[in-house]
Amino acid sequence: MQRFRDSAFDWVAWVIFASVPATIFWQCATTLVDEGVASGGPMENAAFYPEIVASIMTGLLVWLAISLLLGRLRHKTPFTVAEGTGRALVATALFIAYLAVLPYAGFHLATPVLCFLLFRLLSLSMIPAVAGGIGLSLATAFVFQALLHVVLPVGVFGITVFK
């Protein structure tokens, strides 16, 4: 029990990060299959890249869990609040809200807002945060839509920038 207390935040982080590949695999097996975009070769399969990322994350999570169980961490992270914990919780809440809003607002409306809020959370001033939020979301959309031909969520407004 003492080993768990000494690395409590590591286990909390592990559970949070484990939910990411679990959600990716679930979405690839359900939502993307229902939409008919999870079959074919790598260029036509919208589930191909996320499944690769989720597989890598799962391997790293297994490695981390083994390290935690064996107590082979260099630094102990007891269950205490430290500087930066509040920002991390706010960033997590923002990302969860983003994922909830994404199907309705669409990528091109929700992502610049998320990026802007995260940049402000990192103490960027207003103009660089706005420019960074718009620039990062457009660059991401360009890579996925124009180069990789991945269909990003369009939301109820049907907004898409790169075809």
N, C-alpha and C positions, 0 to 999 in steps of 0.2 A: 504494500500500500504506500510506503514511503517513496518508492520509485515513481509511482504515479503522481504524488504530490510534488515531487521535485521537477517534474516535466509536464505539469498540468496544462499549461498553455500550448505546449507542443501537441498534446493529444486533442485539445480543442481545435487547433489549427488543422490537424490531420483530418478530423471529422468534417470540418468545413471544406477543405480541399478535396476530400473523398467524394463529397456530394457533386462536385463539378463533373468528373468523368462519368459518374453514375447517371447524372442528368443527360450528358451528351449521348451516352449509349442508349438511354431510354428514348430520347428524342429521335435518334437515328433509326431506332427500331419501330417507332410508332408514327410520329408526326411526318417525318420525311418519307416514310413508306406510304402513308395515306395520301400525301401530295404527289406521289409518283416520281420523286426526284432522288430516290435512294437505290437506283439500279443502273446498270450500264457500266461503262469504263470510268476511269478516274476523272476524265474531263466532263462527263455528264452526271456524275454521281455527287450530289451535294453532301452526302454523308461520308465520303471518302476522307477528306482532310480532317474533319472533326474526330473521326474514329482513330486516325493516326495520332492526333494530339492527345485524345483520351487514353489511348494505349500507353503512350509515353508517360503520361501523368500517373496512370495506374502502376506502372513499373516503379516510378519514383516513390509513390505512396507505400508500396510494399517494402521497398528498401528503408524508408523512414520508419515504418512500423516495426520492422525487425531491429533497427537501431534503437528505437525507444524501448522495446521490450528487453533488449539486452543491456540497456543503460549505457550505451556507447556514445553519448552526446558530450561535446566539449563544455557546453554551458548549460546550466540548469535554468529552467524557466518556471519558477513556482507560480502559483495562482495569485498573483498580486498585480495591481494596476500600476503601470509604469507610464512614463512620458510617451506620448504617441498612441496609447491605447484608444483614447477617445477618437482621434482621427481615423484610426483603423476601423473602428466600429461604425463611424459615420460613412466612410468609404464603402464598407460592406453593405450598409443599409441603402446607400445610393445605388449600388449595383443591383441589389435585389429589386428595388423599385424600378430601375431601368428594365430589367428582365420582365417585370410584370406589365409595364407600359408598352414595351416594344411591339407586341402584336397589334396593338391598337393605333399607336402613333406612327409606327414604321421607323426604319433605321435612320432615314434622313432627317427626321424631326427629333427623335429621342437621343441619338448619339451625340450631336453637338452639345445638347444640354448636359448630358452626363459628363462629357469631356470638360466643358466649361466649369461645372461644379467641382470636378476633381482637381482641375488646375487652381481654382480659387481655394480649395481645401489645402493645396500645397503652397498657398500664400502668393500666388501670382497676382499681379494687379489686374484691373478690369480689362483693359485693351488687349494685353497679351493672352489673357484667359479666353476672351471671345475669339481672337484670331487663332489661337491654338486649338480651341474646340472645333471651330469650323474647318480649319486646315487638316487636323487629324482625322476628322470624320470623312472629309472628302477624299483624302489620300487612301484611307481604308476602303471606302466605297469603290474608288477607282481600281484598286488592286483586286478586290473580290468580284466586282461586277464586270469591269472592262477586260481585265486580264485573265481571271479565272472563270468567268461566266457563271458565278454563283448568284442565285436569286436571293437578294436580301429582303427582309420583311418590308412590305410597302404600306402596311397599316390600312386604316379605313379610307385614307385620302388617296391611296394608290400612287404615292410619290416615288419616282425612281429618277436617278440622275444619269447614270452611265448604262447604256444598253449593250 
